[in-house]
Amino acid sequence: MSDALRRLHTLEGPAPVNAWVHDTGHWHVEVLPRLTVFAGIELGAGIYVNTLAPEDAAAALRNAC
């Protein structure tokens, strides 16, 4: 996780991050970087708008130092 956060901070700068530890059935960590301000659809419906294609985001993170 530290490597992923380091790469994210390389790309986006020191963005704030929320993290949760879930222990229902199996342990895992959910990480939510706060890169934008939530608007109507996110706040009202709980649906998050992804403005970057997952393939592009993965490629950028892979290439970050």
mmCIF file of the N, C-alpha and C atoms, coordinates in Angstrom:
data_MODEL
# 
_entry.id   MODEL 
# 
loop_
_atom_site.group_PDB 
_atom_site.id 
_atom_site.type_symbol 
_atom_site.label_atom_id 
_atom_site.label_alt_id 
_atom_site.label_comp_id 
_atom_site.label_asym_id 
_atom_site.label_entity_id 
_atom_site.label_seq_id 
_atom_site.pdbx_PDB_ins_code 
_atom_site.Cartn_x 
_atom_site.Cartn_y 
_atom_site.Cartn_z 
_atom_site.occupancy 
_atom_site.B_iso_or_equiv 
_atom_site.pdbx_formal_charge 
_atom_site.auth_seq_id 
_atom_site.auth_comp_id 
_atom_site.auth_asym_id 
_atom_site.auth_atom_id 
_atom_site.pdbx_PDB_model_num 
ATOM 1   N N  . MET A 1 1  ? 0.813   -1.168  0.000   1.00 0.00 ? 1  MET A N  1 
ATOM 2   C CA . MET A 1 1  ? 0.000   0.000   0.000   1.00 0.00 ? 1  MET A CA 1 
ATOM 3   C C  . MET A 1 1  ? 0.868   1.247   0.000   1.00 0.00 ? 1  MET A C  1 
ATOM 4   N N  . SER A 1 2  ? 1.994   1.210   0.700   1.00 0.00 ? 2  SER A N  1 
ATOM 5   C CA . SER A 1 2  ? 2.860   2.393   0.723   1.00 0.00 ? 2  SER A CA 1 
ATOM 6   C C  . SER A 1 2  ? 3.390   2.717   -0.670  1.00 0.00 ? 2  SER A C  1 
ATOM 7   N N  . ASP A 1 3  ? 3.690   1.685   -1.465  1.00 0.00 ? 3  ASP A N  1 
ATOM 8   C CA . ASP A 1 3  ? 4.161   1.918   -2.828  1.00 0.00 ? 3  ASP A CA 1 
ATOM 9   C C  . ASP A 1 3  ? 3.067   2.564   -3.672  1.00 0.00 ? 3  ASP A C  1 
ATOM 10  N N  . ALA A 1 4  ? 1.831   2.087   -3.550  1.00 0.00 ? 4  ALA A N  1 
ATOM 11  C CA . ALA A 1 4  ? 0.712   2.660   -4.311  1.00 0.00 ? 4  ALA A CA 1 
ATOM 12  C C  . ALA A 1 4  ? 0.471   4.112   -3.916  1.00 0.00 ? 4  ALA A C  1 
ATOM 13  N N  . LEU A 1 5  ? 0.512   4.410   -2.608  1.00 0.00 ? 5  LEU A N  1 
ATOM 14  C CA . LEU A 1 5  ? 0.305   5.787   -2.160  1.00 0.00 ? 5  LEU A CA 1 
ATOM 15  C C  . LEU A 1 5  ? 1.455   6.693   -2.600  1.00 0.00 ? 5  LEU A C  1 
ATOM 16  N N  . ARG A 1 6  ? 2.686   6.174   -2.584  1.00 0.00 ? 6  ARG A N  1 
ATOM 17  C CA . ARG A 1 6  ? 3.825   6.969   -3.048  1.00 0.00 ? 6  ARG A CA 1 
ATOM 18  C C  . ARG A 1 6  ? 3.662   7.321   -4.522  1.00 0.00 ? 6  ARG A C  1 
ATOM 19  N N  . ARG A 1 7  ? 3.226   6.343   -5.325  1.00 0.00 ? 7  ARG A N  1 
ATOM 20  C CA . ARG A 1 7  ? 3.015   6.592   -6.751  1.00 0.00 ? 7  ARG A CA 1 
ATOM 21  C C  . ARG A 1 7  ? 1.886   7.594   -6.973  1.00 0.00 ? 7  ARG A C  1 
ATOM 22  N N  . LEU A 1 8  ? 0.813   7.462   -6.207  1.00 0.00 ? 8  LEU A N  1 
ATOM 23  C CA . LEU A 1 8  ? -0.300  8.407   -6.318  1.00 0.00 ? 8  LEU A CA 1 
ATOM 24  C C  . LEU A 1 8  ? 0.152   9.819   -5.966  1.00 0.00 ? 8  LEU A C  1 
ATOM 25  N N  . HIS A 1 9  ? 0.932   9.963   -4.911  1.00 0.00 ? 9  HIS A N  1 
ATOM 26  C CA . HIS A 1 9  ? 1.421   11.285  -4.514  1.00 0.00 ? 9  HIS A CA 1 
ATOM 27  C C  . HIS A 1 9  ? 2.414   11.839  -5.532  1.00 0.00 ? 9  HIS A C  1 
ATOM 28  N N  . THR A 1 10 ? 3.155   10.961  -6.222  1.00 0.00 ? 10 THR A N  1 
ATOM 29  C CA . THR A 1 10 ? 4.053   11.416  -7.286  1.00 0.00 ? 10 THR A CA 1 
ATOM 30  C C  . THR A 1 10 ? 3.245   12.040  -8.420  1.00 0.00 ? 10 THR A C  1 
ATOM 31  N N  . LEU A 1 11 ? 2.111   11.416  -8.744  1.00 0.00 ? 11 LEU A N  1 
ATOM 32  C CA . LEU A 1 11 ? 1.274   11.905  -9.844  1.00 0.00 ? 11 LEU A CA 1 
ATOM 33  C C  . LEU A 1 11 ? 0.417   13.096  -9.456  1.00 0.00 ? 11 LEU A C  1 
ATOM 34  N N  . GLU A 1 12 ? -0.176  13.058  -8.281  1.00 0.00 ? 12 GLU A N  1 
ATOM 35  C CA . GLU A 1 12 ? -1.198  14.034  -7.902  1.00 0.00 ? 12 GLU A CA 1 
ATOM 36  C C  . GLU A 1 12 ? -0.745  15.047  -6.858  1.00 0.00 ? 12 GLU A C  1 
ATOM 37  N N  . GLY A 1 13 ? 0.435   14.875  -6.299  1.00 0.00 ? 13 GLY A N  1 
ATOM 38  C CA . GLY A 1 13 ? 0.852   15.744  -5.207  1.00 0.00 ? 13 GLY A CA 1 
ATOM 39  C C  . GLY A 1 13 ? 0.335   15.197  -3.886  1.00 0.00 ? 13 GLY A C  1 
ATOM 40  N N  . PRO A 1 14 ? 0.513   15.920  -2.816  1.00 0.00 ? 14 PRO A N  1 
ATOM 41  C CA . PRO A 1 14 ? 0.130   15.418  -1.493  1.00 0.00 ? 14 PRO A CA 1 
ATOM 42  C C  . PRO A 1 14 ? -1.385  15.478  -1.263  1.00 0.00 ? 14 PRO A C  1 
ATOM 43  N N  . ALA A 1 15 ? -2.130  14.632  -1.952  1.00 0.00 ? 15 ALA A N  1 
ATOM 44  C CA . ALA A 1 15 ? -3.588  14.597  -1.812  1.00 0.00 ? 15 ALA A CA 1 
ATOM 45  C C  . ALA A 1 15 ? -3.969  13.879  -0.519  1.00 0.00 ? 15 ALA A C  1 
ATOM 46  N N  . PRO A 1 16 ? -5.021  14.360  0.156   1.00 0.00 ? 16 PRO A N  1 
ATOM 47  C CA . PRO A 1 16 ? -5.481  13.658  1.359   1.00 0.00 ? 16 PRO A CA 1 
ATOM 48  C C  . PRO A 1 16 ? -6.085  12.310  0.991   1.00 0.00 ? 16 PRO A C  1 
ATOM 49  N N  . VAL A 1 17 ? -6.007  11.371  1.913   1.00 0.00 ? 17 VAL A N  1 
ATOM 50  C CA . VAL A 1 17 ? -6.485  10.009  1.678   1.00 0.00 ? 17 VAL A CA 1 
ATOM 51  C C  . VAL A 1 17 ? -7.272  9.542   2.894   1.00 0.00 ? 17 VAL A C  1 
ATOM 52  N N  . ASN A 1 18 ? -8.424  8.904   2.646   1.00 0.00 ? 18 ASN A N  1 
ATOM 53  C CA . ASN A 1 18 ? -9.161  8.217   3.701   1.00 0.00 ? 18 ASN A CA 1 
ATOM 54  C C  . ASN A 1 18 ? -8.925  6.730   3.533   1.00 0.00 ? 18 ASN A C  1 
ATOM 55  N N  . ALA A 1 19 ? -8.804  6.012   4.644   1.00 0.00 ? 19 ALA A N  1 
ATOM 56  C CA . ALA A 1 19 ? -8.600  4.567   4.590   1.00 0.00 ? 19 ALA A CA 1 
ATOM 57  C C  . ALA A 1 19 ? -9.445  3.902   5.662   1.00 0.00 ? 19 ALA A C  1 
ATOM 58  N N  . TRP A 1 20 ? -9.995  2.728   5.324   1.00 0.00 ? 20 TRP A N  1 
ATOM 59  C CA . TRP A 1 20 ? -10.788 1.934   6.239   1.00 0.00 ? 20 TRP A CA 1 
ATOM 60  C C  . TRP A 1 20 ? -10.233 0.524   6.265   1.00 0.00 ? 20 TRP A C  1 
ATOM 61  N N  . VAL A 1 21 ? -10.246 -0.088  7.442   1.00 0.00 ? 21 VAL A N  1 
ATOM 62  C CA . VAL A 1 21 ? -9.893  -1.501  7.575   1.00 0.00 ? 21 VAL A CA 1 
ATOM 63  C C  . VAL A 1 21 ? -11.201 -2.257  7.774   1.00 0.00 ? 21 VAL A C  1 
ATOM 64  N N  . HIS A 1 22 ? -11.462 -3.234  6.896   1.00 0.00 ? 22 HIS A N  1 
ATOM 65  C CA . HIS A 1 22 ? -12.662 -4.062  6.984   1.00 0.00 ? 22 HIS A CA 1 
ATOM 66  C C  . HIS A 1 22 ? -12.261 -5.446  7.475   1.00 0.00 ? 22 HIS A C  1 
ATOM 67  N N  . ASP A 1 23 ? -13.047 -5.981  8.380   1.00 0.00 ? 23 ASP A N  1 
ATOM 68  C CA . ASP A 1 23 ? -12.746 -7.326  8.881   1.00 0.00 ? 23 ASP A CA 1 
ATOM 69  C C  . ASP A 1 23 ? -13.959 -8.252  8.779   1.00 0.00 ? 23 ASP A C  1 
ATOM 70  N N  . THR A 1 24 ? -14.831 -7.993  7.834   1.00 0.00 ? 24 THR A N  1 
ATOM 71  C CA . THR A 1 24 ? -16.011 -8.838  7.641   1.00 0.00 ? 24 THR A CA 1 
ATOM 72  C C  . THR A 1 24 ? -15.672 -9.974  6.683   1.00 0.00 ? 24 THR A C  1 
ATOM 73  N N  . GLY A 1 25 ? -15.464 -11.148 7.211   1.00 0.00 ? 25 GLY A N  1 
ATOM 74  C CA . GLY A 1 25 ? -15.125 -12.300 6.381   1.00 0.00 ? 25 GLY A CA 1 
ATOM 75  C C  . GLY A 1 25 ? -13.637 -12.435 6.127   1.00 0.00 ? 25 GLY A C  1 
ATOM 76  N N  . HIS A 1 26 ? -13.011 -11.365 5.699   1.00 0.00 ? 26 HIS A N  1 
ATOM 77  C CA . HIS A 1 26 ? -11.559 -11.331 5.498   1.00 0.00 ? 26 HIS A CA 1 
ATOM 78  C C  . HIS A 1 26 ? -11.083 -9.894  5.667   1.00 0.00 ? 26 HIS A C  1 
ATOM 79  N N  . TRP A 1 27 ? -9.838  -9.758  6.094   1.00 0.00 ? 27 TRP A N  1 
ATOM 80  C CA . TRP A 1 27 ? -9.281  -8.422  6.325   1.00 0.00 ? 27 TRP A CA 1 
ATOM 81  C C  . TRP A 1 27 ? -8.863  -7.803  5.004   1.00 0.00 ? 27 TRP A C  1 
ATOM 82  N N  . HIS A 1 28 ? -9.228  -6.538  4.805   1.00 0.00 ? 28 HIS A N  1 
ATOM 83  C CA . HIS A 1 28 ? -8.713  -5.778  3.672   1.00 0.00 ? 28 HIS A CA 1 
ATOM 84  C C  . HIS A 1 28 ? -8.801  -4.293  4.002   1.00 0.00 ? 28 HIS A C  1 
ATOM 85  N N  . VAL A 1 29 ? -8.024  -3.508  3.286   1.00 0.00 ? 29 VAL A N  1 
ATOM 86  C CA . VAL A 1 29 ? -7.982  -2.059  3.482   1.00 0.00 ? 29 VAL A CA 1 
ATOM 87  C C  . VAL A 1 29 ? -8.573  -1.392  2.244   1.00 0.00 ? 29 VAL A C  1 
ATOM 88  N N  . GLU A 1 30 ? -9.477  -0.465  2.470   1.00 0.00 ? 30 GLU A N  1 
ATOM 89  C CA . GLU A 1 30 ? -10.073 0.325   1.395   1.00 0.00 ? 30 GLU A CA 1 
ATOM 90  C C  . GLU A 1 30 ? -9.477  1.723   1.476   1.00 0.00 ? 30 GLU A C  1 
ATOM 91  N N  . VAL A 1 31 ? -8.937  2.212   0.371   1.00 0.00 ? 31 VAL A N  1 
ATOM 92  C CA . VAL A 1 31 ? -8.286  3.522   0.334   1.00 0.00 ? 31 VAL A CA 1 
ATOM 93  C C  . VAL A 1 31 ? -9.029  4.414   -0.659  1.00 0.00 ? 31 VAL A C  1 
ATOM 94  N N  . LEU A 1 32 ? -9.382  5.619   -0.221  1.00 0.00 ? 32 LEU A N  1 
ATOM 95  C CA . LEU A 1 32 ? -10.090 6.561   -1.075  1.00 0.00 ? 32 LEU A CA 1 
ATOM 96  C C  . LEU A 1 32 ? -9.332  7.883   -1.094  1.00 0.00 ? 32 LEU A C  1 
ATOM 97  N N  . PRO A 1 33 ? -8.571  8.150   -2.171  1.00 0.00 ? 33 PRO A N  1 
ATOM 98  C CA . PRO A 1 33 ? -7.909  9.450   -2.270  1.00 0.00 ? 33 PRO A CA 1 
ATOM 99  C C  . PRO A 1 33 ? -8.944  10.532  -2.560  1.00 0.00 ? 33 PRO A C  1 
ATOM 100 N N  . ARG A 1 34 ? -8.768  11.688  -1.974  1.00 0.00 ? 34 ARG A N  1 
ATOM 101 C CA . ARG A 1 34 ? -9.678  12.821  -2.175  1.00 0.00 ? 34 ARG A CA 1 
ATOM 102 C C  . ARG A 1 34 ? -9.063  13.759  -3.210  1.00 0.00 ? 34 ARG A C  1 
ATOM 103 N N  . LEU A 1 35 ? -9.272  13.438  -4.490  1.00 0.00 ? 35 LEU A N  1 
ATOM 104 C CA . LEU A 1 35 ? -8.670  14.213  -5.574  1.00 0.00 ? 35 LEU A CA 1 
ATOM 105 C C  . LEU A 1 35 ? -9.600  15.294  -6.113  1.00 0.00 ? 35 LEU A C  1 
ATOM 106 N N  . THR A 1 36 ? -10.906 15.144  -5.899  1.00 0.00 ? 36 THR A N  1 
ATOM 107 C CA . THR A 1 36 ? -11.877 16.127  -6.373  1.00 0.00 ? 36 THR A CA 1 
ATOM 108 C C  . THR A 1 36 ? -12.871 16.423  -5.264  1.00 0.00 ? 36 THR A C  1 
ATOM 109 N N  . VAL A 1 37 ? -13.711 17.405  -5.496  1.00 0.00 ? 37 VAL A N  1 
ATOM 110 C CA . VAL A 1 37 ? -14.774 17.741  -4.559  1.00 0.00 ? 37 VAL A CA 1 
ATOM 111 C C  . VAL A 1 37 ? -16.024 16.979  -4.993  1.00 0.00 ? 37 VAL A C  1 
ATOM 112 N N  . PHE A 1 38 ? -16.678 16.304  -4.052  1.00 0.00 ? 38 PHE A N  1 
ATOM 113 C CA . PHE A 1 38 ? -17.894 15.584  -4.390  1.00 0.00 ? 38 PHE A CA 1 
ATOM 114 C C  . PHE A 1 38 ? -19.002 16.570  -4.744  1.00 0.00 ? 38 PHE A C  1 
ATOM 115 N N  . ALA A 1 39 ? -19.817 16.208  -5.719  1.00 0.00 ? 39 ALA A N  1 
ATOM 116 C CA . ALA A 1 39 ? -20.918 17.057  -6.165  1.00 0.00 ? 39 ALA A CA 1 
ATOM 117 C C  . ALA A 1 39 ? -22.231 16.303  -5.985  1.00 0.00 ? 39 ALA A C  1 
ATOM 118 N N  . GLY A 1 40 ? -23.262 16.725  -6.692  1.00 0.00 ? 40 GLY A N  1 
ATOM 119 C CA . GLY A 1 40 ? -24.620 16.224  -6.503  1.00 0.00 ? 40 GLY A CA 1 
ATOM 120 C C  . GLY A 1 40 ? -24.783 14.725  -6.618  1.00 0.00 ? 40 GLY A C  1 
ATOM 121 N N  . ILE A 1 41 ? -24.290 14.121  -7.682  1.00 0.00 ? 41 ILE A N  1 
ATOM 122 C CA . ILE A 1 41 ? -24.503 12.681  -7.883  1.00 0.00 ? 41 ILE A CA 1 
ATOM 123 C C  . ILE A 1 41 ? -23.773 11.865  -6.824  1.00 0.00 ? 41 ILE A C  1 
ATOM 124 N N  . GLU A 1 42 ? -22.569 12.274  -6.467  1.00 0.00 ? 42 GLU A N  1 
ATOM 125 C CA . GLU A 1 42 ? -21.822 11.552  -5.437  1.00 0.00 ? 42 GLU A CA 1 
ATOM 126 C C  . GLU A 1 42 ? -22.500 11.683  -4.072  1.00 0.00 ? 42 GLU A C  1 
ATOM 127 N N  . LEU A 1 43 ? -22.886 12.891  -3.725  1.00 0.00 ? 43 LEU A N  1 
ATOM 128 C CA . LEU A 1 43 ? -23.479 13.130  -2.412  1.00 0.00 ? 43 LEU A CA 1 
ATOM 129 C C  . LEU A 1 43 ? -24.921 12.635  -2.328  1.00 0.00 ? 43 LEU A C  1 
ATOM 130 N N  . GLY A 1 44 ? -25.687 12.854  -3.398  1.00 0.00 ? 44 GLY A N  1 
ATOM 131 C CA . GLY A 1 44 ? -27.107 12.503  -3.360  1.00 0.00 ? 44 GLY A CA 1 
ATOM 132 C C  . GLY A 1 44 ? -27.384 11.031  -3.567  1.00 0.00 ? 44 GLY A C  1 
ATOM 133 N N  . ALA A 1 45 ? -26.689 10.408  -4.504  1.00 0.00 ? 45 ALA A N  1 
ATOM 134 C CA . ALA A 1 45 ? -26.987 9.020   -4.855  1.00 0.00 ? 45 ALA A CA 1 
ATOM 135 C C  . ALA A 1 45 ? -25.929 8.040   -4.366  1.00 0.00 ? 45 ALA A C  1 
ATOM 136 N N  . GLY A 1 46 ? -24.795 8.546   -3.909  1.00 0.00 ? 46 GLY A N  1 
ATOM 137 C CA . GLY A 1 46 ? -23.732 7.645   -3.483  1.00 0.00 ? 46 GLY A CA 1 
ATOM 138 C C  . GLY A 1 46 ? -23.033 6.962   -4.645  1.00 0.00 ? 46 GLY A C  1 
ATOM 139 N N  . ILE A 1 47 ? -23.162 7.548   -5.834  1.00 0.00 ? 47 ILE A N  1 
ATOM 140 C CA . ILE A 1 47 ? -22.510 7.022   -7.040  1.00 0.00 ? 47 ILE A CA 1 
ATOM 141 C C  . ILE A 1 47 ? -21.308 7.909   -7.332  1.00 0.00 ? 47 ILE A C  1 
ATOM 142 N N  . TYR A 1 48 ? -20.137 7.293   -7.481  1.00 0.00 ? 48 TYR A N  1 
ATOM 143 C CA . TYR A 1 48 ? -18.930 8.062   -7.716  1.00 0.00 ? 48 TYR A CA 1 
ATOM 144 C C  . TYR A 1 48 ? -18.640 8.133   -9.205  1.00 0.00 ? 48 TYR A C  1 
ATOM 145 N N  . VAL A 1 49 ? -18.388 9.333   -9.710  1.00 0.00 ? 49 VAL A N  1 
ATOM 146 C CA . VAL A 1 49 ? -18.089 9.549   -11.114 1.00 0.00 ? 49 VAL A CA 1 
ATOM 147 C C  . VAL A 1 49 ? -16.581 9.424   -11.302 1.00 0.00 ? 49 VAL A C  1 
ATOM 148 N N  . ASN A 1 50 ? -16.172 8.510   -12.164 1.00 0.00 ? 50 ASN A N  1 
ATOM 149 C CA . ASN A 1 50 ? -14.762 8.310   -12.457 1.00 0.00 ? 50 ASN A CA 1 
ATOM 150 C C  . ASN A 1 50 ? -14.438 9.085   -13.733 1.00 0.00 ? 50 ASN A C  1 
ATOM 151 N N  . THR A 1 51 ? -13.633 10.131  -13.625 1.00 0.00 ? 51 THR A N  1 
ATOM 152 C CA . THR A 1 51 ? -13.329 10.974  -14.780 1.00 0.00 ? 51 THR A CA 1 
ATOM 153 C C  . THR A 1 51 ? -12.117 10.492  -15.574 1.00 0.00 ? 51 THR A C  1 
ATOM 154 N N  . LEU A 1 52 ? -11.499 9.409   -15.136 1.00 0.00 ? 52 LEU A N  1 
ATOM 155 C CA . LEU A 1 52 ? -10.325 8.867   -15.795 1.00 0.00 ? 52 LEU A CA 1 
ATOM 156 C C  . LEU A 1 52 ? -10.540 7.377   -16.023 1.00 0.00 ? 52 LEU A C  1 
ATOM 157 N N  . ALA A 1 53 ? -10.282 6.925   -17.237 1.00 0.00 ? 53 ALA A N  1 
ATOM 158 C CA . ALA A 1 53 ? -10.452 5.510   -17.544 1.00 0.00 ? 53 ALA A CA 1 
ATOM 159 C C  . ALA A 1 53 ? -9.531  4.670   -16.657 1.00 0.00 ? 53 ALA A C  1 
ATOM 160 N N  . PRO A 1 54 ? -10.004 3.539   -16.128 1.00 0.00 ? 54 PRO A N  1 
ATOM 161 C CA . PRO A 1 54 ? -9.178  2.710   -15.252 1.00 0.00 ? 54 PRO A CA 1 
ATOM 162 C C  . PRO A 1 54 ? -7.866  2.283   -15.904 1.00 0.00 ? 54 PRO A C  1 
ATOM 163 N N  . GLU A 1 55 ? -7.884  2.008   -17.205 1.00 0.00 ? 55 GLU A N  1 
ATOM 164 C CA . GLU A 1 55 ? -6.657  1.592   -17.899 1.00 0.00 ? 55 GLU A CA 1 
ATOM 165 C C  . GLU A 1 55 ? -5.625  2.714   -17.888 1.00 0.00 ? 55 GLU A C  1 
ATOM 166 N N  . ASP A 1 56 ? -6.095  3.956   -18.091 1.00 0.00 ? 56 ASP A N  1 
ATOM 167 C CA . ASP A 1 56 ? -5.186  5.107   -18.083 1.00 0.00 ? 56 ASP A CA 1 
ATOM 168 C C  . ASP A 1 56 ? -4.625  5.349   -16.687 1.00 0.00 ? 56 ASP A C  1 
ATOM 169 N N  . ALA A 1 57 ? -5.468  5.197   -15.663 1.00 0.00 ? 57 ALA A N  1 
ATOM 170 C CA . ALA A 1 57 ? -5.012  5.387   -14.294 1.00 0.00 ? 57 ALA A CA 1 
ATOM 171 C C  . ALA A 1 57 ? -3.968  4.325   -13.926 1.00 0.00 ? 57 ALA A C  1 
ATOM 172 N N  . ALA A 1 58 ? -4.229  3.065   -14.305 1.00 0.00 ? 58 ALA A N  1 
ATOM 173 C CA . ALA A 1 58 ? -3.290  1.988   -14.002 1.00 0.00 ? 58 ALA A CA 1 
ATOM 174 C C  . ALA A 1 58 ? -1.960  2.207   -14.699 1.00 0.00 ? 58 ALA A C  1 
ATOM 175 N N  . ALA A 1 59 ? -2.001  2.631   -15.960 1.00 0.00 ? 59 ALA A N  1 
ATOM 176 C CA . ALA A 1 59 ? -0.762  2.881   -16.706 1.00 0.00 ? 59 ALA A CA 1 
ATOM 177 C C  . ALA A 1 59 ? 0.027   4.017   -16.067 1.00 0.00 ? 59 ALA A C  1 
ATOM 178 N N  . ALA A 1 60 ? -0.652  5.077   -15.667 1.00 0.00 ? 60 ALA A N  1 
ATOM 179 C CA . ALA A 1 60 ? 0.037   6.209   -15.032 1.00 0.00 ? 60 ALA A CA 1 
ATOM 180 C C  . ALA A 1 60 ? 0.679   5.788   -13.714 1.00 0.00 ? 60 ALA A C  1 
ATOM 181 N N  . LEU A 1 61 ? -0.031  4.996   -12.913 1.00 0.00 ? 61 LEU A N  1 
ATOM 182 C CA . LEU A 1 61 ? 0.525   4.538   -11.628 1.00 0.00 ? 61 LEU A CA 1 
ATOM 183 C C  . LEU A 1 61 ? 1.707   3.598   -11.844 1.00 0.00 ? 61 LEU A C  1 
ATOM 184 N N  . ARG A 1 62 ? 1.611   2.743   -12.876 1.00 0.00 ? 62 ARG A N  1 
ATOM 185 C CA . ARG A 1 62 ? 2.725   1.834   -13.166 1.00 0.00 ? 62 ARG A CA 1 
ATOM 186 C C  . ARG A 1 62 ? 3.990   2.607   -13.537 1.00 0.00 ? 62 ARG A C  1 
ATOM 187 N N  . ASN A 1 63 ? 3.820   3.702   -14.262 1.00 0.00 ? 63 ASN A N  1 
ATOM 188 C CA . ASN A 1 63 ? 4.966   4.474   -14.764 1.00 0.00 ? 63 ASN A CA 1 
ATOM 189 C C  . ASN A 1 63 ? 5.501   5.477   -13.763 1.00 0.00 ? 63 ASN A C  1 
ATOM 190 N N  . ALA A 1 64 ? 4.766   5.727   -12.675 1.00 0.00 ? 64 ALA A N  1 
ATOM 191 C CA . ALA A 1 64 ? 5.217   6.691   -11.658 1.00 0.00 ? 64 ALA A CA 1 
ATOM 192 C C  . ALA A 1 64 ? 6.375   6.097   -10.866 1.00 0.00 ? 64 ALA A C  1 
ATOM 193 N N  . CYS A 1 65 ? 7.293   6.944   -10.466 1.00 0.00 ? 65 CYS A N  1 
ATOM 194 C CA . CYS A 1 65 ? 8.457   6.482   -9.686  1.00 0.00 ? 65 CYS A CA 1 
ATOM 195 C C  . CYS A 1 65 ? 8.170   6.506   -8.222  1.00 0.00 ? 65 CYS A C  1 
# 
